Amino acid sequence: MEQIYNKLVRDKIPEIIKSNDEEPITRILTDEEYKVELEKKLNEEYQEVLNATGKDRIEELADMLEIMKYLARLENATLEEVIAIAQEKGTKKGTFENKIFLEKVLKKSVKF
């Protein structure tokens, strides 16, 4: 019996599969394929975050962070650099801590 996955997995998953007396069939992705699969995985984890709560949500957020680390690496950056940029944006534009929801903006009348 076989089960088809066709998805990016963590590096130790093939070893775990072998330890269960199963045979993983794998291949190494090209850089282009890798980027596409990381993006798919980020979306998959995002959906899991939305459906999780409590400790499970924290686990899913950690998975998203791991994927973001490798997406950043593809852009020749580190996760620490991404976090530093997020902090800079927080300083310049603020954070989301105050729960502000912008409903609309009214234009001021033009004076001549």
ABEGO torsion letter per residue (X at the ends): XBBBAGBBBBAAAAAAAAAAGBBBBBBBBBAAAAAAAAAAAAAAAAAAAAABBEAAAAAAAAAAAAAAAAAAAAAGBBAAAAAAAAAAAAAAAEBAAAGBBBABBBBBBBBX
